[in-house]
């Protein structure tokens, strides 16, 4: 029998964490940090024209965009390794909230420290970037694991969509505040100081609004039967999850598909701003307008995809969304103007929230009934994190190899095509499973 959903107060409290931490994803991952990073790592001639993006880091030469992708890939690799241990302990002791708090505070503190990131402190900036990403991803392992505990199966699409919608609204509000500082530069501050102030505001926003979530979320369920071992139980639990997944053809095919299209989705979101800055030479204003378009459109897109899934089914809608992602990458490969980037931004906004929200709720629906929700979502998160590691590293490596970010887009198209094929196979397997 399907459990009843938690109270509206608890669900809204859970969704508020998206409001709190999505500011990191927008300001740090997608807009102001990449623009600031590009500005301080670009080589300019005497006239101020950018003539290169090669920088030195730890004694090696990198394309700045490639180094950024490598840093993100490293952060996701760390959390992919850590999350099985952490989720196993959280399931056994029922303390998902404690771990969620730890990673939240780690990430928000790293964002605050970015205020000290200058051209002379490149190592500090890259280190804080990595730690903030670890905090962000680590907290999401436990945030996602709460979904099947607080929402019934029939409500999970809507609750998941609510989380993403809250995230888009909250992040846009803070982005507008940061946008004012960067463009207007009040109180005589320069653009660099305004950017660094934005990083500080993200850390404070993330920490502050997360308190609503931590106050409202109940203590997670305890699996008293589990004997927790920090050293091996995490991977033992992942192996147990995989053994169950292997005999569930729909879930197995879905996860394979999810793995490949996640390589593309997350890499696009991470690399988009640097692509606009370095390849299309867009201004700070144009880039921030593009990202705001994405966030605003995504609010409606998240709910639209949830409604479409009610009518047509999750797998069919996901397959349609992946097709749009393929189109986005093809268009991005050829665009030369700001208007083309705006068109791509609108398309990304429509499908960005939808694919994340539906992917999470589809997995929650397909996984078996279990008390070990953190272990199952750890498997899901590890799959996504490894996909992001491969996606961002591949993107950065091809850029480093060719010196042209456009060529790196071709590998993303391949990832999406494989993911689309996987969804078709998932749907085929689904037809043979009784409702």
N, C-alpha and C positions, 0 to 999 in steps of 0.2 A: 504494500500500500504506500502510495506516495505521501511523503511528509508534507505538512503544511508549511507555508513560508513564514518567516519570522515577521515581527511587527514592522510597520512602516518606519518607525523610528530607527530600528536596527538596520534596515535595508538602506535608508537614507544615510545613516552614519557610515555604513560600508562604502557607499558610493562617494562620500565626501573624501575618501582617501584618493580617489581619482582626481578630484578637485585639487587636493593638496599637492600630489606629486607630478601631475601632468604639466605643471609650470616648469619643472625640470626638463621634461621631454620637449617642450616647445622652445623655451628660452635658451637652454644649454645645448640640447642636441640639435635643434632645428634652425634657430635663427641667430640670436645675438652672439652667442659664443663662437659658432663657426665663422661669422662675419668678422668678429674681432680677431679671432685666431688667424684668419686669412690676411687681415690687414697688417698684423705685426710679424708675420712670417713671409711676406712678399718682398722680393728684391725689386727696388725701383731705380730708374736712371735719374740723372740730374734734373730732368723736367718733371719728375714725379710719376712717370709712366711705369706700370708694372712690367718687368722684363723676365721674371722668373719666380718660381715657388720652391726652390731648393733650399733646404735647411739642414743644419747639423744637429744631431741628437745622439748622445752617448757615443760620440766619436764616429758616427756613420752619417752618410748623406742620404736624405730622403726627399721625395716630393712631399710638400706639406700636407696635401690631401691624403696621400698614401699613409703618412705617419698617423694622421688623425684616425683613419680607418683601422690601422694596426692597433692603436691604443684602445679603441672600442672593442675590437676583436679580442684583445687580451683580457679586458674587463669581463666580457661575456664568457670567456673560457674559464676564468677564475670562479665565477658564480655557477657555471655548469658543473664544476668539480665539487664545489662546496654544498650546493643545494640538496643533494641526496642525503648527506650527513645531517644537515639541519632539519630537513623535513621529517626524517626518521625520528629524531629526538622530539620534534614538535608533536608528531602523532602519538608517540608513546607517553608523553607527559602532558599533552593537552595545552601546550603553551605557544601556539602559533602566534598569538598576539605579542608575546615577549620578543620573539625573533623578528617579527614585523617591525616592532618599535626600534630594535637595535639597528637594523639596516636603514630604516627611515632616518634616524638620528645621524648615522654615519654619512649618508648621502647628503643630508641637508647641511651638515658641518663642512663637508668638502666644497659645496657650493659657496658657502660663506667665505671659505679660504681663497676661493678664486678671485676675491676682491684684490688680492695681492699679486695676481698674475700679470706680469708685464713682459716686454720683449727680453729683458735681462733675466727673467725668471721663467724661461720656457720649461725647464724641468718641473717646476712647481705646477705650472698650468697643466701639463700632460698628466702628472701624478694625480692632481685633484680631479681631472677629467675621468681618469680610470676609477678612482675611489667613488666618485659620485655615481658613475654607471653601476658599480658593484652594489652600492646602497639602493639605488633605484630598482635594479633587477632582483636583488635579494629580497626586498620587501614584497615584491609582486608575487614571489613564490607562495607566500603565506596569505597574501590578500586574495589571490585566485582560489586558494584552497578553501577559503571561507564560503565560496559561492554555493556549493551543494549543501552546505550546512545551514544556510540561512534562506535558501530559495527552493521551493518545490520544482520538480522537473518541468512542469508546464509554465512556470514563471521565470525560468532561468534566462531565456532569451531577453525578456523585457528587463530583468534586473541587471543582466550584463550590459545591455544597451544603456540603461540608466547610468551605470558607472562611467562608461565612455562619454556620455553626454555631459555629465557633471564635469568630467575632466576637460572637455573642450571649452565649456563655459568658463570654468575657473582659470584655465591657462590663458584664454583670450583676455580676460580681465587684467591679469597681471602683465600680459604681453603689451597691452595698450599703455599701461603705466610706464613700463620700461621703454616703450616706443616713444613716449613723450620725452623722457629723459635723454634718449639717444639723439633724437632729431632736434628738439628745442634747446637742449643743453642749458637748463636754468641755472641760476646762481653762479654763472661764469665757469661752470665745469666744461672740460673738453670732452670729445666723443669717447676717448679711451676711458676716462674716469666714469662717464655715464654708463658705459658697457659693463665695467667692473661693478658699479653700484647695482646694476641689474642682477648680476650673479649673487650678490649679497641678499637682495630682495627675494630671489628664488629660494635660497636656503631658509630664510625666515618664514616665508609663505608656506613652504613645505612642512616645516616643523610646527608652525602655529595651527594650521587647519587640520593637520593629522590628529591633533588632540581631540577633536570631535569624534573621529573614528575610534580612537583608543578608549574614549569614555563610553561609547555606545556599544561596541562589539562585545558579545559575551565571551566567556572563556570557551575555548574550543573543546570538542569532545576528546576524552582520553581513551586510548586503546590499552587497557590495563593488562591484556594478555601478552603484549610485546615486551621482550627483554631488549632494552636499548643498549647498543654498543656503538660508541662514537666512531670507532676505527673501521668497522666493516659492515655495520647493520644498514647504513644508507644504501650501499651498492647491493647488498643482499636483497633489500626491499625493491630496488629497481629491477633486479633480476626476477623477483617474484611477480612484479607488475608485468614485465615482458613475457613471462610464461603465461600469464592470463591473456595478454594482448594477442599472443600468437594463435590462440584457439578462438579468437573473436575476429572473423574475417573482415567485417565492416570496420571495426575500430583499427585493426592493423593497417588496412589500406588507407584509411583516413589519415592516420598518423604519418604514413610515408608521404602522402600528398602534402600534408601540412608542413612537413619537414622541408620540402623543396620550395613551395611557394613562400614560406617564411624567409628563406634565403633572399628572395627578391624584395618582399614587402619591407622588411626592416632595413635592408641596405638602401633602398630608395629613400626612406625617411631620414636615414642618417646622412646620406651623401648629397641630398637634393640642394641644400643651401650652398655648399662648396661648388657644386656643378654650376649653379646660377652665377656665383661670384667669379669663379676662375675660367669657365668656358664661355659664358654669355656676357661676362663683364657687367652684370647688373649692379645697380647702386644699392646701398643699405636700405633706402626707402622702398625700392622695388622688391627687394627680397622679403622685407618684413610684410609688405602688402600681400605678396604671394602666400606667405605662411598664414597670415590672417584669413585669407580666402579659404585656404585648406581647412582651418579650424572651424570657421563659421559654417561652411558647407557640410563639414563632417558631423556637426550636431544633428542636422536633419538626416544625413546619410546613415547614421547609426540606427536611428529609429526606422527609417525606410527599409533597411535590410532586414530588421527584425520583423516588420510587417510582411514583407515579401516571403520570409521564411515560413511564416504561419500559413501562407496560402500555397506555396510551391515546395516547401521542404528545405531544410538547411543545406543539404549537399548540392541541390540544383542551383540555389542562389549563390553558394560559394563558387561553383563552377563558372557561373555568369560573371561574378566579380573578378575572378582570376583572368578571364578573357579581357576584361576592361584593363586590368593591370598590364597585360601583354601589349594592349594598344597604347597605354601610357608610355611604356618603354620604347616602343617603335617611334612614337611621335617625338619623345625626348631625344632620341638619337639624331633626328633630322632638324630640330628647331634651331633657329638662329636669332630670334628676337625675343624681347620682353613679352610681347603679346602671346607668342607661342608658349612661353613659360607660364603665363596666366591661365591659358587653356588647360595645360597639363595640371596645374595646381588645382583647378576646379574639378577635373576628373579624379585626381588623387583624393580630394576632399570627400567626394561622393562615396568612394569605396574604402577609404582608409579605416574609418571607424567601423564600418560594416564588416570588413574581413576580420578585424581583431575581435570584435564582439561576438560574431557568429562562430568564429573558430573556437573561442573559449567555451561558449555555451554548447556547441555541437559536441565537443569532447566531453563536457560534463554530462550530456545526455547519453552518449554512447558508452561511457565507462560503466562497469558493473556496480551494483549496490555494495558499498563497502564502508567500514569505519575508517579506513586508511586514506582519507581524502588527500592529505598532504603528500603521501607517497605517490599517489596517482597523478596529482598535479605537479609533483616534482619531476616525474617522468615526462609529462607534457612540457614543463618549463626547460628541462635539460634538452629535450628535443629541439625546442625553439632556440635556446641559447647556442647549442652546437651549430644549428642552421645559420644563426647570425654570425658566429665566428667564421664559418666557411664563406658566407656571403660577403661580409665586409672585408675579410682577408683577400678573397678572390678579386674583389673590386679594386682594393688598394694595390694588389700585386700587379694587376694588368695596367693600372695607371702608372705605377712605378716603372714597369717594363716598357711601355709604349710612350709615356709622357703625355697621353691623351685620354681624358676621362670618358670621352664618347665611346671608345672601344670597350671600356669596362661595362657599358650598358648591355652589350651583346650577351654577356654571360648571364645577366639578370633575365633576359628574354628566355634563355634556355631553361633556367630554373623554373620560371612560371609555366612554360610549356609542359615540363615534366609534372609539375604540380597539378595542372589542369587534367592531364591524362590520368593521374592518380585519382582524382575526384570522379572521373567517369568510371573507373574500375570500382571505386567505392560504391557508387550508385548501382552498378551492376550486381555487386555482392549483396547490397541492401535489399534488392528485389527478391532474393531467395531466403531472407530472414522473415519469419512471421512477425506481424505487428504486435 
